[in-house]
Amino acid sequence: MTDYTSVTTELKHAYDDRAELRDRSPVQEWKVELWSQFLRRLQAEGMQSLLEIGAGTGQAARFFQDAGLNVVCTDLSSEMVRLCRAKGLVAHEMDFLCLDFADGKFDGLFAQNCLLHVPKSEFSRVLEAIRRVVRPEGLLFVGAWGGQDFEGVWEDDGYDPKRFYALYKDEEMRSIMERYFRVLSFQILPMEGHRFGHFQAITLRNLQ
């Protein structure tokens, strides 16, 4: 069984080391389109507060804040948190199982390319943790590479230390999400030439 603490410790080092480089990378247009789709859903329901977990350098969070939302960021990397704060964002160094917020504090939650680092043995615990901080009927967006069954360190990864990934086939990911949320949308975005094949873009309603 993969140890959650070991995974997060190594991820912290990997992302601390690459924070500046990631911050200089341009945002891909397909990601902005997904952000825009989720923003429109939030705005249509008058939702105002958003938590982004695994916020990285804060590019998505700044997009949502600029659109008028009250955004809070978390990341396990202190360097990522520093870069978020440099963009004028409220940011905290926290991992998924240590979200120090009141129950139902946020109208929505955004998680892009971060939950794919959670060991499969801990995925249910993490989903319960993020569900807790979103209000009943709140909205969540989960984006992750997937379409294949994989768990382990990606040996071709260019990061040091190499990052751990847990990927799911589409049917399995949808089934897992349905245990905790109502699935409003499950988009599959083919990515020709990408090492992971395609991207799963999932919009959810909290059922608490």
C-alpha positions as MATLAB code, in Angstrom:
seq = 'MTDYTSVTTELKHAYDDRAELRDRSPVQEWKVELWSQFLRRLQAEGMQSLLEIGAGTGQAARFFQDAGLNVVCTDLSSEMVRLCRAKGLVAHEMDFLCLDFADGKFDGLFAQNCLLHVPKSEFSRVLEAIRRVVRPEGLLFVGAWGGQDFEGVWEDDGYDPKRFYALYKDEEMRSIMERYFRVLSFQILPMEGHRFGHFQAITLRNLQ';
ca = [
       0.000    0.000    0.000;
       1.333    3.447   -0.937;
       1.886    5.754    2.021;
       0.030    9.079    1.766;
       2.571   10.999    3.860;
       5.512    9.783    1.790;
       3.743   10.734   -1.433;
       2.886   14.240   -0.242;
       6.387   14.824    1.129;
       7.979   13.967   -2.207;
       5.389   15.972   -4.150;
       6.114   19.006   -1.990;
       9.812   18.808   -2.852;
       9.100   18.227   -6.544;
       6.742   21.183   -6.839;
       8.832   23.511   -4.675;
      11.676   22.925   -7.119;
       9.574   23.638  -10.233;
       7.361   26.450   -8.915;
       9.061   29.326  -10.723;
       9.233   27.433  -14.008;
       5.554   26.474  -13.810;
       4.633   30.067  -13.029;
       6.295   31.240  -16.250;
       4.471   28.660  -18.376;
       1.616   30.081  -20.476;
      -1.899   28.908  -19.681;
      -3.290   26.579  -22.329;
      -6.483   27.776  -24.016;
      -8.394   24.549  -23.398;
      -7.880   24.980  -19.671;
      -9.193   28.547  -19.763;
     -12.285   27.279  -21.556;
     -12.904   24.755  -18.769;
     -12.422   27.479  -16.163;
     -14.911   29.659  -18.044;
     -17.500   26.886  -18.205;
     -17.258   26.312  -14.461;
     -17.348   30.059  -13.741;
     -20.585   30.397  -15.718;
     -22.161   27.615  -13.644;
     -21.107   29.275  -10.404;
     -22.361   32.682  -11.513;
     -25.671   31.291  -12.773;
     -26.391   30.062   -9.251;
     -25.131   33.164   -7.493;
     -22.215   31.373   -5.867;
     -19.526   33.657   -4.518;
     -16.908   31.694   -2.553;
     -14.499   29.190   -4.090;
     -11.774   26.981   -2.647;
      -9.058   25.808   -5.005;
      -7.095   22.835   -3.701;
      -3.737   22.029   -5.237;
      -3.766   25.576   -6.576;
      -0.212   25.555   -7.868;
       1.016   29.020   -8.794;
      -2.504   30.479   -8.687;
      -3.201   30.943  -12.389;
      -6.712   29.482  -12.220;
      -7.439   31.063   -8.840;
      -6.510   34.510  -10.163;
      -8.858   33.938  -13.127;
     -11.750   33.234  -10.758;
     -10.828   36.098   -8.425;
     -10.650   38.544  -11.326;
     -14.180   37.428  -12.240;
     -15.417   38.564   -8.826;
     -15.331   35.393   -6.727;
     -13.959   35.231   -3.197;
     -11.169   32.708   -3.688;
      -9.061   30.796   -1.179;
      -6.152   28.621   -2.320;
      -4.406   25.668   -0.738;
      -1.320   23.783   -1.847;
       1.144   21.505   -0.080;
       4.088   23.361   -1.667;
       5.282   26.418    0.242;
       6.739   27.849   -2.971;
       3.396   27.508   -4.750;
       1.684   29.233   -1.821;
       4.220   32.059   -2.014;
       3.505   32.578   -5.720;
      -0.249   32.557   -5.091;
       0.151   35.257   -2.445;
       2.315   37.287   -4.821;
      -0.713   37.395   -7.138;
      -2.866   38.865   -4.373;
      -4.534   35.582   -3.488;
      -5.367   34.220   -0.063;
      -3.346   30.999    0.128;
      -2.536   28.395    2.761;
      -0.075   25.514    2.896;
      -2.341   22.490    3.414;
      -2.767   19.035    1.992;
      -6.121   17.470    1.118;
      -6.595   15.700    4.447;
      -5.774   18.796    6.513;
      -8.224   21.376    5.163;
      -8.621   23.638    8.184;
     -11.978   25.167    7.254;
     -15.448   24.988    8.738;
     -17.994   22.527    7.370;
     -19.774   23.901    4.310;
     -17.680   27.076    4.235;
     -17.411   27.335    0.434;
     -20.003   27.548   -2.332;
     -17.680   25.739   -4.711;
     -14.411   23.869   -5.036;
     -11.946   23.650   -7.908;
      -9.381   20.848   -8.255;
      -7.312   20.653  -11.423;
      -4.586   18.047  -11.881;
      -4.070   17.540   -8.156;
      -6.314   14.664   -7.043;
      -4.440   12.419   -9.489;
      -1.595   12.427   -6.975;
      -3.709   10.768   -4.251;
      -2.978    7.073   -3.615;
      -6.020    4.993   -4.521;
      -6.218    3.618   -0.995;
      -6.772    7.188    0.290;
      -8.998    8.552   -2.486;
     -12.256    8.009   -0.600;
     -10.902    9.798    2.474;
      -9.824   12.744    0.363;
     -13.201   12.992   -1.384;
     -14.913   12.989    2.004;
     -12.547   15.734    3.175;
     -13.245   18.029    0.248;
     -16.982   17.324    0.341;
     -17.059   18.445    3.969;
     -15.903   22.001    3.240;
     -18.412   22.586    0.398;
     -21.945   23.600    1.305;
     -24.893   21.349    0.452;
     -25.801   21.732   -3.230;
     -22.476   23.449   -3.858;
     -20.568   22.900   -7.095;
     -17.224   21.202   -7.631;
     -14.937   20.844  -10.618;
     -12.440   17.979  -10.763;
     -10.031   17.787  -13.673;
      -7.530   14.967  -14.066;
      -5.597   13.006  -16.634;
      -7.084    9.552  -16.995;
      -8.579    6.960  -19.282;
      -6.196    4.299  -18.079;
      -5.631    2.286  -14.925;
      -2.303    3.243  -13.355;
      -0.841    3.759   -9.904;
       2.769    4.459   -9.065;
       5.716    6.730   -9.727;
       5.867    7.854  -13.348;
       9.351    6.722  -14.294;
       9.633    9.048  -17.308;
       8.745   12.085  -15.206;
      11.161   14.992  -15.491;
      10.641   16.160  -11.929;
      12.968   15.355   -9.031;
      11.788   13.446   -7.142;
       9.627   11.776   -9.768;
       5.916   12.242   -9.062;
       3.383    9.640   -7.993;
       0.197    9.296  -10.063;
      -3.073    7.426   -9.628;
      -5.122    7.338  -12.838;
      -8.548    5.838  -13.461;
     -10.454    4.602  -16.456;
     -13.422    6.818  -17.223;
     -16.089    4.382  -16.046;
     -14.324    3.812  -12.733;
     -13.760    7.507  -12.086;
     -17.399    8.275  -12.765;
     -18.525    5.438  -10.489;
     -16.329    6.705   -7.643;
     -17.583   10.260   -7.977;
     -21.199    9.114   -7.954;
     -20.711    7.701   -4.442;
     -20.137   11.206   -3.079;
     -21.632   13.679   -5.549;
     -24.161   14.095   -8.327;
     -22.296   14.089  -11.629;
     -23.538   17.032  -13.709;
     -21.018   16.715  -16.513;
     -18.249   14.263  -17.408;
     -16.271   15.528  -20.396;
     -13.474   13.577  -22.036;
     -10.935   15.741  -23.838;
      -8.605   13.795  -26.162;
      -5.031   15.072  -26.046;
      -3.127   13.761  -29.033;
       0.458   12.958  -28.176;
       0.066   13.455  -24.428;
       1.631   10.748  -22.284;
      -1.635   10.162  -20.384;
      -3.982   10.088  -23.379;
      -6.921   12.226  -22.365;
      -8.298   14.590  -19.749;
     -11.350   14.025  -17.553;
     -13.279   17.248  -16.813;
     -15.954   16.565  -14.201;
     -18.538   18.955  -12.774;
     -20.258   17.814   -9.586;
     -23.023   18.785   -7.199;
     -22.430   18.241   -3.484;
     -25.082   15.945   -2.006;
     -24.487   16.582    1.702;
];
